[in-house]
Amino acid sequence: MGVDIKIVEEPKQPLTMNPKKFAMWLFIVSVVMIFAALTSAYIVRQAEGNWVYFDLPNLFWVNTAIIIVSSVTMHWAYRAAKRDNLELVKTATIITTVLGIAFMIGQFLAWKDLVANRIHFVGNPSGSFVYVLSGLHAAHVIGGVVFLLILLGSALRFNVHSKNLNPIEMCATYWHFLGGLWLYLFLFLLLNR
């Protein structure tokens, strides 16, 4: 009398990701590659000589503080959505949006400070790189602010809550990425002047 033992394997669940999140991650990877290329070009060009050394605008420090605080308020909005505190989601999203706009205004004023100190986009490559790096980052921040405004519209319609976290998770991921990217760029520029 033999006993047949059959091992039945449970079907494996395929790894899945929301297609929108996947597209966002591909976009983030491409942005990282662009900035890696630009910072590499900065180092190579600086080594060639004919490089003007100058102090970065003090407003870059203020803008760094603003973007760090905005990352905290974005996380605050995300945690509020997980707890279904919809009023706090709206408040924190509004604060994050205002801070994002304040960052952009600060960058514009920092560029004006560069111009006042005779550091122009055209001329020595050292100034050009600062404008390109901070300007390209600013373009992505504008996209982030648009994303925040779309999220705010959803939050005002009470569509951001614990059963619908995908929009706020994506927005938070992108916003934190922008904050981390700015910290990298700012430190890079400070250390490679």
C-alpha positions in Angstrom: 0.0 0.0 0.0 1.8 3.0 -1.2 0.8 6.5 -0.4 1.0 9.0 -3.2 2.1 12.3 -2.0 1.7 15.1 -4.4 3.2 18.5 -3.8 1.0 21.2 -5.2 2.7 24.5 -5.6 0.7 27.6 -5.2 0.8 29.8 -8.3 3.2 32.6 -7.9 1.9 36.1 -8.0 3.6 38.1 -10.6 5.3 41.2 -9.5 3.0 44.0 -10.5 3.2 47.8 -10.3 0.6 50.4 -11.2 1.4 51.5 -14.8 1.4 55.1 -13.8 3.9 54.5 -11.0 6.1 52.5 -13.4 6.1 55.4 -15.9 6.9 57.8 -13.1 9.9 55.7 -12.0 11.1 55.5 -15.6 10.9 59.3 -15.8 12.8 59.7 -12.5 15.5 57.4 -13.7 15.8 59.4 -16.9 16.1 62.7 -15.0 18.8 61.1 -12.8 20.7 60.2 -15.9 20.4 63.7 -17.3 21.7 65.3 -14.1 24.5 62.7 -13.8 25.6 63.6 -17.3 25.5 67.4 -16.6 27.4 67.1 -13.3 30.0 64.9 -15.0 30.3 67.5 -17.8 30.7 70.2 -15.2 33.7 68.4 -13.6 35.3 67.7 -17.0 34.8 71.3 -18.2 36.1 72.7 -14.9 39.3 70.6 -15.2 40.0 72.2 -18.6 40.7 75.6 -17.0 39.4 79.1 -17.9 36.9 78.7 -15.0 35.5 81.7 -13.1 35.0 81.0 -9.4 32.2 82.8 -7.6 30.0 82.5 -4.5 26.6 80.9 -5.0 23.7 83.2 -4.1 22.7 83.1 -0.5 19.2 82.5 -1.6 20.2 79.0 -2.6 20.5 78.3 1.2 17.0 79.7 1.8 15.7 77.7 -1.1 17.3 74.6 0.3 15.5 75.1 3.6 12.2 75.7 1.8 12.4 72.5 -0.2 13.3 70.5 2.9 10.3 71.9 4.7 8.1 71.3 1.7 9.2 67.6 1.7 8.1 67.4 5.4 4.7 68.9 4.6 4.2 66.5 1.6 4.9 63.6 4.0 2.4 65.1 6.4 -0.2 65.2 3.6 0.5 61.5 2.8 0.2 60.4 6.4 -3.0 62.3 6.7 -4.4 60.5 3.7 -3.5 57.2 5.1 -5.5 58.1 8.3 -8.4 59.5 6.2 -7.9 63.0 7.7 -9.1 64.7 4.6 -9.0 68.3 6.0 -5.3 67.8 6.9 -4.6 66.4 3.4 -5.9 69.6 1.9 -4.1 71.8 4.3 -0.7 70.1 4.0 -1.1 69.9 0.2 -1.8 73.6 0.0 1.2 74.4 2.2 3.4 72.2 0.1 2.2 73.9 -3.1 2.9 77.3 -1.6 6.4 76.3 -0.6 7.0 74.9 -4.1 6.0 78.3 -5.5 8.2 80.0 -2.9 11.1 77.9 -4.0 10.6 78.9 -7.6 10.4 82.6 -6.7 13.5 82.1 -4.6 15.3 80.6 -7.6 14.3 83.5 -9.8 15.6 86.0 -7.2 18.8 84.0 -6.9 19.3 84.2 -10.7 18.8 88.0 -10.5 21.5 88.0 -7.8 23.8 86.1 -10.1 23.2 88.7 -12.9 23.8 91.6 -10.4 27.2 90.0 -9.7 28.0 89.8 -13.4 27.5 86.0 -13.6 25.6 85.5 -16.9 24.3 82.5 -18.7 26.4 83.4 -21.7 30.1 83.9 -21.0 32.2 81.7 -18.7 31.0 78.1 -18.5 31.0 78.2 -14.7 28.0 80.5 -14.7 26.3 78.7 -17.5 26.4 75.4 -15.6 24.8 77.0 -12.5 22.0 78.4 -14.7 21.5 75.1 -16.5 21.6 72.9 -13.4 19.3 75.1 -11.3 17.1 76.0 -14.3 16.5 72.4 -15.3 15.7 71.5 -11.8 13.3 74.5 -11.6 11.6 73.2 -14.7 11.0 69.9 -12.9 9.8 71.8 -9.8 7.2 73.5 -12.0 6.0 70.1 -13.1 5.9 69.1 -9.5 3.8 72.1 -8.6 1.4 71.2 -11.4 1.2 67.7 -10.0 0.5 69.2 -6.5 -2.3 71.3 -8.0 -3.9 68.3 -9.6 -3.6 66.4 -6.3 -5.1 69.4 -4.5 -8.1 69.3 -6.9 -8.6 65.6 -6.1 -8.3 66.3 -2.4 -10.9 69.1 -2.6 -13.2 66.5 -4.1 -12.4 64.1 -1.3 -10.8 61.7 -3.7 -7.5 61.3 -1.7 -7.9 58.9 1.2 -6.8 55.5 2.5 -8.6 53.6 -0.2 -7.2 55.8 -3.0 -3.5 56.5 -2.0 -2.0 56.1 -5.5 -2.2 59.8 -6.5 -0.7 61.1 -3.3 2.0 58.3 -3.2 3.1 59.3 -6.7 3.1 63.0 -5.9 5.0 62.4 -2.7 7.6 60.2 -4.4 8.2 62.8 -7.1 8.3 65.7 -4.7 10.7 63.9 -2.4 12.8 63.1 -5.4 12.9 66.8 -6.4 14.0 67.7 -2.8 16.7 65.1 -2.9 17.8 66.2 -6.3 18.1 69.8 -5.2 20.2 68.8 -2.1 22.5 66.8 -4.4 22.9 69.8 -6.9 23.4 72.3 -4.1 26.0 70.2 -2.3 27.7 69.5 -5.7 27.9 73.2 -6.5 29.2 74.0 -3.1 31.9 71.4 -3.2 32.9 72.0 -6.8 33.3 75.8 -7.1 
